[in-house]
Amino acid sequence: MDRTIFLGGILTVVLVSLPLALFSEAASAVLGKLLAAITANFSWLYLLTGAGAFFFMVCLAFSRYGNIRLGRAEDEPEFSKFNWIAMLFCAGIGISIVNWAFVEPLYFLNSPPLGHVANSADGAEWAAMYPMFHWGFVPWALYLMPSIPIAYALFVRQENVVRLSHACRGVLGRSVDGNLGRFIDMIVIFSIMGGVGTSLGLSVPLVSRLVSEMTGLTVTFGLQMGILAVWTLLFGWSVWRGLGSGIKILSDINVGLAVLLLLFVLVVGPTVYILNLWTNSFGLFMDNFFRINFWTDPIEGGSFPRDWTVFYWAWWIAYTPMMGLFVARISRGRTIRELILNGVGWGSLGCWAFFAIWGGYALHLELNDIIPASEILAAEGTPATVVAILKTLPGGWLVLPVFTALCFVFLATTLDSSAYMVASICSKDLSGYEEPVRWLRVVWALAIAFVGVGLLSVGGLEAVQLSTIIVALPMIPVLVIVTLSFLRWVKRDFGSEIAARELVLPHPPGHQSRFRTDAVPAGDAAAAAAAPAAAASPARPVMPPQALPAHG
């Protein structure tokens, strides 16, 4: 264990979280002003970062860099494709999508973007579409920005430390081994703890309301602590068992429950309406992709871009350290192209399914006056609105407990991944082929629960939410540094192979046309004799460990 990182991380969490919890009103006021100043002056930066991440991922996936395999010659993927995608999705989204899938379209219906009229047919179409933007290509591209450099450092260059700071070595050099590297890692720990603490603060009230609805119990602090205790046992067990026996199993259960509930609502709800609405939303999204990605509303000065898009982009950026570390750790043996296409593709499709089905169903209830969902949302908040919508489904006596179980498992898959990665950051000489010691994983699982208890007991949720978003601003230059570090490493490690502009088929079959190439010079018989086996399959460049430089 690296005592400096461990103790520094614990101290950072305590020194920041405790004042926010004990003086939540004053802290919220200060942080609210700071957040308003940041979003007012740096909205353009957040939007350009998001769009830049997406376009960089597209270019990287379809370039020759996409062929690079994240591992040694003998490395095969550690997890099946289904398990890998399930773990990636569940860690990246968590219970947040359960909170927002039903209610975000309702918010947009009452305050639509780009000057559309509230509660109109046009406004309803935009309300159904906009979550596809906030939970689609850009967020998942942001998640992968640090994932690829970290995976490259772990599995190609064989770094023996699972830390974001060491993925910066290509630019920062040996300084990542000193105080600068430790400072970066402490920011990462705070960002992770603040993010998951906020998730706990959002989730416990929702599940408390669900339990109250099913059992008749009054929502009290004691009930919330009981729910938090069950959650802690669940993700504590998962993180104790590790990646293969705990986190993977919970992720599989999570995906199974989510698909079951999504299909149920699609089948028993207004199926054709939901499918038509999603198809329309996808077309509207593609038509306006560039417009909404760069919309800051500079003339009228409306708050929608700042309150929603900039806030979301900052939120995703704040989560990039945890996701970068976790996705990198589970992606050994995959190619960069495979990681990008599956991460952005399946991640976006998974999120869109929630908003298309659950969000479409909520809009159907509201627009057809089946229940006053918007009024409930304004008067009683998200938990009451979710419960009211679920109660409109047939078989509510079964839907509520299954939905509650989904909430438990969804959050647990995020929390166990977070505790696992913070334990990895605090470990010394931990390669991408090893797991952190169990006691360290459990310590950080309990630390997450402690943050949750503090937030729920003194109501400091808003302050921690704001502080986590503010942390996203210094994370932007860190993302730039890890990206430049990755590009410098790749150019150094694979320069001659990636620089080749033409490929050659050394022994064309039969009388088929020959393709000119500079990969095997004409007349070089020795090279031609050595090449057939490599040419028989697509190139998958792998950096031999013995050829790696000792330092960046």
C-alpha positions as CSV (number, residue, x, y, z in Angstrom):
1,M,0.0,0.0,0.0
2,D,1.2,3.5,-0.8
3,R,0.7,5.2,2.6
4,T,1.0,8.7,1.2
5,I,-1.8,8.2,-1.3
6,F,-3.9,6.3,1.2
7,L,-3.7,8.7,4.1
8,G,-3.8,11.7,1.8
9,G,-6.9,10.4,0.1
10,I,-8.6,9.8,3.5
11,L,-7.6,13.2,4.8
12,T,-8.8,14.9,1.6
13,V,-12.2,13.3,1.8
14,V,-12.6,14.2,5.5
15,L,-11.3,17.8,5.2
16,V,-13.5,18.5,2.3
17,S,-16.6,16.5,3.1
18,L,-16.9,17.3,6.8
19,P,-17.1,21.1,6.5
20,L,-19.5,20.7,3.6
21,A,-21.7,18.5,5.7
22,L,-21.5,20.5,9.0
23,F,-21.9,23.9,7.3
24,S,-24.0,22.8,4.4
25,E,-26.0,26.0,4.0
26,A,-23.0,28.3,4.0
27,A,-21.0,25.9,1.8
28,S,-23.8,25.6,-0.7
29,A,-24.1,29.3,-1.0
30,V,-20.4,29.8,-1.6
31,L,-20.1,26.8,-4.0
32,G,-23.3,27.9,-5.8
33,K,-21.8,31.3,-6.6
34,L,-18.5,29.6,-7.7
35,L,-20.4,27.1,-9.9
36,A,-22.5,30.0,-11.4
37,A,-19.3,31.9,-12.2
38,I,-17.6,28.8,-13.7
39,T,-20.6,27.9,-15.9
40,A,-21.1,31.5,-17.0
41,N,-17.5,32.0,-18.0
42,F,-16.5,28.5,-19.1
43,S,-19.6,27.1,-20.8
44,W,-17.7,27.2,-24.1
45,L,-14.9,25.2,-22.6
46,Y,-17.1,22.4,-21.4
47,L,-19.0,22.2,-24.7
48,L,-15.8,22.2,-26.8
49,T,-14.3,19.5,-24.5
50,G,-17.3,17.3,-25.0
51,A,-17.4,17.7,-28.7
52,G,-13.7,17.4,-29.0
53,A,-13.7,14.1,-27.1
54,F,-16.4,12.7,-29.4
55,F,-14.6,13.7,-32.6
56,F,-11.2,12.5,-31.3
57,M,-12.7,9.1,-30.5
58,V,-14.2,8.8,-34.0
59,C,-10.8,9.7,-35.6
60,L,-8.9,7.3,-33.2
61,A,-11.3,4.4,-33.8
62,F,-11.0,4.5,-37.6
63,S,-7.3,5.4,-37.7
64,R,-4.5,2.9,-37.7
65,Y,-4.2,3.5,-34.0
66,G,-7.4,1.6,-33.6
67,N,-5.6,-1.6,-34.4
68,I,-3.4,-1.4,-31.4
69,R,-4.1,-4.2,-29.0
70,L,-4.2,-3.3,-25.3
71,G,-2.0,-6.2,-24.1
72,R,0.8,-8.5,-24.8
73,A,1.0,-10.9,-27.6
74,E,-0.5,-13.8,-25.5
75,D,-3.1,-11.7,-23.8
76,E,-6.7,-12.6,-24.5
77,P,-9.8,-10.6,-23.2
78,E,-10.3,-11.3,-19.5
79,F,-14.1,-11.2,-19.7
80,S,-16.6,-12.3,-22.3
81,K,-18.0,-9.6,-24.5
82,F,-21.3,-9.6,-22.7
83,N,-19.7,-9.4,-19.3
84,W,-17.3,-6.7,-20.4
85,I,-20.1,-4.5,-21.8
86,A,-22.3,-5.1,-18.8
87,M,-19.6,-4.1,-16.4
88,L,-18.7,-1.0,-18.4
89,F,-22.3,0.1,-18.7
90,C,-23.3,-0.5,-15.1
91,A,-20.2,1.2,-13.7
92,G,-20.7,4.3,-15.9
93,I,-24.3,4.9,-15.4
94,G,-25.4,3.5,-12.1
95,I,-28.7,4.5,-10.5
96,S,-28.6,8.0,-12.0
97,I,-30.4,6.8,-15.1
98,V,-33.2,5.2,-12.9
99,N,-33.6,8.6,-11.3
100,W,-33.8,10.6,-14.5
101,A,-35.3,8.3,-17.2
102,F,-38.8,9.0,-16.1
103,V,-38.5,12.6,-15.1
104,E,-36.0,14.4,-17.4
105,P,-38.4,14.5,-20.4
106,L,-41.0,16.0,-18.0
107,Y,-38.6,18.8,-17.1
108,F,-37.9,19.5,-20.7
109,L,-41.6,19.4,-21.6
110,N,-42.2,22.3,-19.2
111,S,-39.0,24.2,-20.1
112,P,-37.9,23.1,-23.6
113,P,-34.7,24.2,-25.2
114,L,-34.0,26.6,-28.2
115,G,-37.1,28.7,-27.5
116,H,-39.7,26.0,-28.2
117,V,-43.1,26.5,-26.5
118,A,-43.7,24.6,-23.3
119,N,-46.3,21.8,-23.3
120,S,-46.7,22.0,-27.0
121,A,-46.4,19.2,-29.6
122,D,-43.1,20.6,-30.8
123,G,-41.9,21.0,-27.3
124,A,-42.8,17.4,-26.5
125,E,-40.7,16.1,-29.4
126,W,-37.7,18.1,-28.2
127,A,-38.3,16.9,-24.6
128,A,-38.2,13.3,-25.8
129,M,-35.0,13.9,-27.9
130,Y,-32.8,15.9,-25.6
131,P,-32.0,13.1,-23.1
132,M,-30.5,11.2,-26.1
133,F,-28.0,14.0,-26.3
134,H,-27.2,14.3,-22.6
135,W,-26.8,10.5,-22.2
136,G,-25.4,9.5,-25.6
137,F,-22.2,9.8,-27.7
138,V,-20.5,12.7,-25.9
139,P,-20.7,11.3,-22.3
140,W,-19.3,7.9,-23.4
141,A,-16.6,9.6,-25.4
142,L,-15.6,11.6,-22.4
143,Y,-15.4,8.4,-20.3
144,L,-13.1,6.8,-22.8
145,M,-10.7,9.8,-23.0
146,P,-8.7,8.6,-19.9
147,S,-9.6,4.9,-20.4
148,I,-7.4,4.4,-23.5
149,P,-4.2,6.1,-22.2
150,I,-4.5,4.3,-18.8
151,A,-5.1,0.9,-20.5
152,Y,-2.2,1.6,-22.9
153,A,0.1,2.4,-19.9
154,L,-1.1,-0.8,-18.0
155,F,-1.1,-3.4,-20.7
156,V,1.1,-2.2,-23.5
157,R,3.8,-0.3,-21.7
158,Q,3.4,-2.6,-18.6
159,E,3.3,0.1,-15.9
160,N,3.0,-1.4,-12.5
161,V,0.7,1.2,-11.0
162,V,-3.0,1.6,-11.6
163,R,-3.2,5.4,-11.4
164,L,-4.3,8.2,-13.7
165,S,-1.1,10.2,-12.9
166,H,1.0,7.5,-14.5
167,A,-0.9,7.7,-17.7
168,C,0.5,11.3,-17.9
169,R,4.1,10.1,-17.9
170,G,4.5,10.6,-21.6
171,V,4.1,14.4,-21.1
172,L,5.1,15.0,-17.4
173,G,7.9,12.4,-17.3
174,R,9.4,11.5,-13.9
175,S,7.4,14.2,-12.1
176,V,4.5,11.8,-11.9
177,D,6.5,9.8,-9.4
178,G,6.6,12.8,-7.1
179,N,4.3,15.3,-5.5
180,L,2.6,16.3,-8.7
181,G,1.6,12.7,-9.4
182,R,0.3,12.4,-5.8
183,F,-1.7,15.6,-6.2
184,I,-3.4,14.4,-9.3
185,D,-4.3,11.1,-7.6
186,M,-5.7,12.8,-4.6
187,I,-7.9,14.9,-6.9
188,V,-9.0,11.7,-8.5
189,I,-9.9,10.1,-5.1
190,F,-11.9,13.2,-4.1
191,S,-13.7,13.2,-7.4
192,I,-14.6,9.6,-7.1
193,M,-15.8,9.8,-3.5
194,G,-17.8,12.9,-4.1
195,G,-19.4,11.4,-7.2
196,V,-20.5,8.2,-5.5
197,G,-21.4,10.0,-2.3
198,T,-23.8,12.1,-4.3
199,S,-25.2,9.0,-6.0
200,L,-25.9,7.6,-2.5
201,G,-27.5,10.8,-1.5
202,L,-29.8,10.7,-4.5
203,S,-30.6,7.0,-4.3
204,V,-31.5,6.4,-0.7
205,P,-34.5,8.8,-0.7
206,L,-35.8,7.1,-3.9
207,V,-35.5,3.6,-2.5
208,S,-36.9,4.8,0.9
209,R,-40.0,6.1,-0.9
210,L,-40.3,2.8,-2.7
211,V,-40.0,0.8,0.5
212,S,-42.5,3.1,2.2
213,E,-45.0,2.5,-0.6
214,M,-44.6,-1.3,-0.4
215,T,-44.6,-1.7,3.4
216,G,-46.5,1.4,4.7
217,L,-43.4,2.4,6.8
218,T,-42.8,6.1,7.3
219,V,-39.7,7.5,5.7
220,T,-37.4,8.2,8.6
221,F,-33.7,8.6,9.2
222,G,-33.7,5.1,10.7
223,L,-35.2,3.6,7.6
224,Q,-32.7,5.4,5.4
225,M,-29.8,4.1,7.6
226,G,-31.2,0.6,7.3
227,I,-31.4,0.9,3.5
228,L,-27.8,2.2,3.4
229,A,-26.6,-0.7,5.6
230,V,-28.1,-3.2,3.1
231,W,-26.5,-1.4,0.3
232,T,-23.1,-1.4,2.1
233,L,-23.3,-5.2,2.7
234,L,-24.2,-5.7,-1.0
235,F,-21.4,-3.7,-2.6
236,G,-19.0,-4.6,0.2
237,W,-19.5,-8.3,-0.6
238,S,-19.1,-7.6,-4.3
239,V,-15.8,-5.6,-3.9
240,W,-14.5,-8.3,-1.4
241,R,-15.1,-11.0,-4.1
242,G,-13.3,-8.9,-6.7
243,L,-13.8,-8.4,-10.5
244,G,-14.5,-11.9,-11.6
245,S,-16.7,-13.3,-8.8
246,G,-18.4,-10.1,-7.4
247,I,-18.5,-7.1,-9.7
248,K,-19.1,-9.2,-12.8
249,I,-22.0,-11.2,-11.2
250,L,-23.7,-8.0,-10.0
251,S,-23.4,-6.4,-13.4
252,D,-25.0,-9.4,-15.1
253,I,-27.9,-9.4,-12.6
254,N,-28.2,-5.7,-13.1
255,V,-28.5,-6.0,-16.9
256,G,-31.0,-8.8,-16.6
257,L,-33.3,-6.9,-14.3
258,A,-33.0,-3.7,-16.4
259,V,-33.9,-5.6,-19.7
260,L,-36.8,-7.3,-18.0
261,L,-38.3,-4.0,-16.8
262,L,-37.7,-2.2,-20.0
263,L,-39.3,-4.9,-22.1
264,F,-42.2,-5.1,-19.6
265,V,-43.0,-1.4,-19.9
266,L,-42.6,-1.5,-23.7
267,V,-45.0,-4.5,-24.0
268,V,-47.7,-3.4,-21.6
269,G,-47.4,0.3,-22.4
270,P,-48.2,2.2,-25.6
271,T,-45.8,0.1,-27.7
272,V,-46.3,1.8,-31.1
273,Y,-46.3,5.3,-29.5
274,I,-43.0,4.6,-27.8
275,L,-41.4,3.2,-30.9
276,N,-42.7,6.1,-33.1
277,L,-41.5,8.6,-30.6
278,W,-38.0,7.2,-30.3
279,T,-37.7,7.0,-34.1
280,N,-38.7,10.6,-34.4
281,S,-36.3,11.5,-31.6
282,F,-33.4,9.8,-33.3
283,G,-34.1,11.8,-36.5
284,L,-34.4,15.0,-34.6
285,F,-31.2,14.3,-32.8
286,M,-29.2,13.6,-36.0
287,D,-30.7,16.6,-37.7
288,N,-29.6,18.9,-34.9
289,F,-26.4,17.2,-33.7
290,F,-24.0,20.0,-34.3
291,R,-26.5,22.7,-33.2
292,I,-27.1,21.3,-29.8
293,N,-23.5,20.3,-29.2
294,F,-22.4,23.9,-29.6
295,W,-25.4,25.9,-28.4
296,T,-24.6,28.4,-25.7
297,D,-27.5,30.8,-26.3
298,P,-25.1,33.9,-26.3
299,I,-27.7,36.5,-27.6
300,E,-30.7,35.8,-25.4
301,G,-28.6,34.6,-22.5
302,G,-31.0,31.8,-21.5
303,S,-30.0,29.5,-18.7
304,F,-30.9,26.2,-20.4
305,P,-27.4,25.3,-21.8
306,R,-25.8,26.2,-18.5
307,D,-28.4,24.5,-16.2
308,W,-28.5,21.3,-18.2
309,T,-25.9,20.6,-20.9
310,V,-22.9,22.3,-19.2
311,F,-23.9,20.8,-15.9
312,Y,-24.1,17.3,-17.4
313,W,-20.8,17.7,-19.2
314,A,-19.2,18.8,-16.0
315,W,-20.8,15.8,-14.2
316,W,-19.5,13.3,-16.8
317,I,-16.0,14.9,-16.6
318,A,-16.0,14.6,-12.8
319,Y,-16.7,10.8,-13.2
320,T,-14.0,10.3,-15.9
321,P,-11.2,9.4,-13.4
322,M,-13.2,6.5,-12.0
323,M,-14.5,5.3,-15.3
324,G,-11.1,5.7,-17.0
325,L,-9.4,3.5,-14.4
326,F,-12.2,0.9,-14.3
327,V,-12.7,0.6,-18.0
328,A,-9.0,0.4,-18.6
329,R,-8.7,-2.4,-16.0
330,I,-11.4,-4.6,-17.5
331,S,-10.3,-4.1,-21.2
332,R,-7.1,-6.1,-21.4
333,G,-6.8,-7.9,-24.7
334,R,-9.2,-5.6,-26.6
335,T,-8.1,-3.3,-29.4
336,I,-8.5,0.4,-29.2
337,R,-11.1,0.3,-32.0
338,E,-13.1,-2.4,-30.2
339,L,-13.1,-0.4,-27.0
340,I,-14.3,2.8,-28.6
341,L,-17.0,1.3,-30.8
342,N,-18.4,-0.9,-28.1
343,G,-18.1,1.7,-25.3
344,V,-19.6,4.6,-27.2
345,G,-22.0,2.4,-29.2
346,W,-23.5,0.1,-26.5
347,G,-23.2,2.7,-23.8
348,S,-25.3,5.2,-25.9
349,L,-27.8,2.5,-27.0
350,G,-28.3,1.3,-23.4
351,C,-29.0,4.8,-22.2
352,W,-31.3,5.6,-25.1
353,A,-33.4,2.5,-24.3
354,F,-34.2,3.8,-20.8
355,F,-35.2,7.2,-22.0
356,A,-37.0,5.9,-25.1
357,I,-39.2,3.5,-23.1
358,W,-39.5,4.9,-19.6
359,G,-39.3,8.5,-20.7
360,G,-41.7,7.9,-23.6
361,Y,-44.1,6.2,-21.2
362,A,-43.9,9.2,-18.8
363,L,-44.6,11.6,-21.6
364,H,-47.6,9.5,-22.7
365,L,-49.1,9.6,-19.2
366,E,-48.6,13.4,-19.0
367,L,-49.8,14.3,-22.5
368,N,-52.9,12.1,-22.3
369,D,-53.8,13.4,-18.8
370,I,-53.6,9.9,-17.3
371,I,-51.7,11.3,-14.3
372,P,-50.5,14.8,-13.6
373,A,-46.9,13.7,-13.6
374,S,-45.5,17.3,-14.0
375,E,-47.5,18.5,-11.1
376,I,-46.3,15.7,-8.9
377,L,-42.7,16.4,-9.9
378,A,-43.0,20.1,-9.1
379,A,-44.8,19.5,-5.8
380,E,-43.2,16.3,-4.4
381,G,-40.0,15.7,-6.3
382,T,-38.5,12.8,-8.2
383,P,-39.1,9.8,-5.8
384,A,-42.9,10.5,-5.6
385,T,-43.1,11.0,-9.4
386,V,-41.3,7.7,-10.1
387,V,-43.6,5.8,-7.7
388,A,-46.7,7.4,-9.2
389,I,-45.6,6.4,-12.7
390,L,-44.8,2.8,-11.7
391,K,-48.2,2.5,-10.0
392,T,-49.9,3.0,-13.4
393,L,-48.4,-0.2,-14.7
394,P,-50.3,-3.5,-14.4
395,G,-49.1,-5.8,-11.7
396,G,-47.8,-2.9,-9.6
397,W,-47.5,-5.3,-6.6
398,L,-44.7,-7.0,-8.5
399,V,-43.3,-4.1,-10.5
400,L,-42.4,-2.0,-7.3
401,P,-40.2,-4.7,-5.6
402,V,-38.5,-5.6,-8.9
403,F,-37.8,-1.9,-9.6
404,T,-36.5,-1.6,-6.0
405,A,-34.1,-4.5,-6.5
406,L,-32.9,-2.9,-9.7
407,C,-32.1,0.3,-7.8
408,F,-30.1,-1.7,-5.2
409,V,-28.1,-3.6,-7.8
410,F,-27.6,-0.6,-10.1
411,L,-26.0,1.6,-7.4
412,A,-24.0,-1.3,-6.0
413,T,-22.4,-1.9,-9.3
414,T,-21.2,1.7,-9.3
415,L,-20.1,1.7,-5.7
416,D,-18.1,-1.6,-5.9
417,S,-16.3,-0.4,-9.0
418,S,-15.5,2.9,-7.3
419,A,-14.2,1.2,-4.1
420,Y,-12.2,-1.2,-6.2
421,M,-10.5,1.6,-8.2
422,V,-9.7,3.8,-5.2
423,A,-8.1,0.7,-3.5
424,S,-6.1,0.2,-6.7
425,I,-4.9,3.8,-6.7
426,C,-3.7,3.4,-3.1
427,S,-1.7,0.2,-4.0
428,K,2.0,0.0,-4.7
429,D,3.4,-2.1,-7.6
430,L,0.0,-3.2,-8.8
431,S,-0.1,-4.3,-12.4
432,G,-3.1,-4.5,-14.6
433,Y,-3.0,-8.3,-14.1
434,E,-3.5,-8.1,-10.3
435,E,-6.2,-7.0,-7.8
436,P,-5.7,-4.8,-4.7
437,V,-5.7,-6.5,-1.4
438,R,-9.1,-7.3,0.0
439,W,-8.9,-5.3,3.3
440,L,-8.1,-2.2,1.3
441,R,-11.1,-2.6,-0.9
442,V,-13.3,-3.1,2.1
443,V,-11.9,0.0,3.8
444,W,-12.8,2.2,0.9
445,A,-16.3,0.5,0.7
446,L,-16.8,1.6,4.3
447,A,-15.5,5.1,3.6
448,I,-18.1,5.4,0.8
449,A,-20.8,4.4,3.3
450,F,-19.5,6.9,5.8
451,V,-19.8,9.7,3.3
452,G,-23.3,8.6,2.6
453,V,-24.2,8.6,6.3
454,G,-22.8,12.1,6.7
455,L,-24.7,13.5,3.7
456,L,-28.0,11.9,4.8
457,S,-27.7,13.0,8.4
458,V,-26.9,16.6,7.9
459,G,-28.3,17.3,4.4
460,G,-25.0,18.3,2.7
461,L,-25.9,16.7,-0.6
462,E,-26.2,19.9,-2.6
463,A,-22.8,21.1,-1.4
464,V,-21.0,17.9,-2.4
465,Q,-22.8,17.9,-5.7
466,L,-21.6,21.4,-6.5
467,S,-18.0,20.7,-5.3
468,T,-17.8,17.6,-7.5
469,I,-18.9,19.6,-10.5
470,I,-16.4,22.2,-9.8
471,V,-13.6,19.6,-9.6
472,A,-14.4,18.9,-13.3
473,L,-12.8,22.2,-14.4
474,P,-9.2,21.2,-13.4
475,M,-9.9,17.7,-14.8
476,I,-10.1,19.2,-18.3
477,P,-6.4,20.0,-18.6
478,V,-5.6,16.6,-17.1
479,L,-7.7,14.9,-19.9
480,V,-5.7,16.9,-22.4
481,I,-2.4,15.8,-20.8
482,V,-3.3,12.1,-20.7
483,T,-4.4,12.3,-24.4
484,L,-1.1,14.0,-25.5
485,S,0.8,11.5,-23.4
486,F,-0.9,8.6,-25.2
487,L,-0.3,10.1,-28.6
488,R,3.4,10.7,-27.8
489,W,3.8,7.1,-26.5
490,V,2.1,5.6,-29.6
491,K,4.2,7.6,-32.0
492,R,7.4,6.5,-30.1
493,D,6.4,2.8,-29.8
494,F,4.7,2.2,-33.1
495,G,6.0,5.1,-35.2
496,S,7.3,3.1,-38.2
497,E,4.3,0.8,-38.4
498,I,1.7,3.5,-38.1
499,A,3.5,5.9,-40.4
500,A,3.3,3.4,-43.3
501,R,0.7,4.8,-45.8
502,E,0.4,1.7,-48.0
503,L,0.1,-2.0,-47.3
504,V,1.5,-4.9,-49.4
505,L,0.2,-8.4,-50.0
506,P,3.5,-10.3,-50.3
507,H,2.2,-13.3,-52.3
508,P,-1.0,-12.4,-54.2
509,P,-3.1,-15.5,-54.8
510,G,-3.4,-16.6,-58.5
511,H,-3.5,-13.9,-61.0
512,Q,-5.4,-11.3,-58.9
513,S,-4.3,-7.7,-59.0
514,R,-1.3,-6.8,-57.0
515,F,-1.5,-3.9,-54.5
516,R,1.6,-1.7,-54.3
517,T,2.9,-1.2,-50.8
518,D,5.9,0.1,-49.1
519,A,5.5,-2.4,-46.2
520,V,7.6,-5.0,-48.0
521,P,9.9,-3.5,-50.6
522,A,9.9,-5.1,-54.0
523,G,12.7,-7.5,-54.5
524,D,13.3,-8.1,-50.8
525,A,13.0,-11.8,-50.8
526,A,13.9,-12.3,-47.2
527,A,11.2,-9.9,-46.0
528,A,8.7,-11.5,-48.3
529,A,9.4,-14.9,-47.0
530,A,8.9,-13.8,-43.4
531,A,5.7,-12.0,-44.0
532,P,2.9,-14.5,-45.1
533,A,1.8,-15.5,-41.6
534,A,1.5,-11.9,-40.5
535,A,-0.3,-10.9,-43.7
536,A,-2.9,-13.7,-43.4
537,S,-4.8,-11.8,-40.7
538,P,-5.6,-8.2,-39.8
539,A,-2.7,-6.3,-38.3
540,R,-2.9,-6.1,-34.5
541,P,0.3,-4.2,-33.4
542,V,1.6,-5.3,-30.0
543,M,4.5,-3.7,-28.3
544,P,6.9,-6.4,-27.1
545,P,7.6,-5.9,-23.4
546,Q,11.4,-6.3,-23.9
547,A,11.4,-3.3,-26.3
548,L,9.7,-0.9,-23.9
549,P,11.7,2.0,-22.6
550,A,12.0,2.2,-18.8
551,H,10.4,5.6,-18.6
552,G,8.3,7.9,-20.7
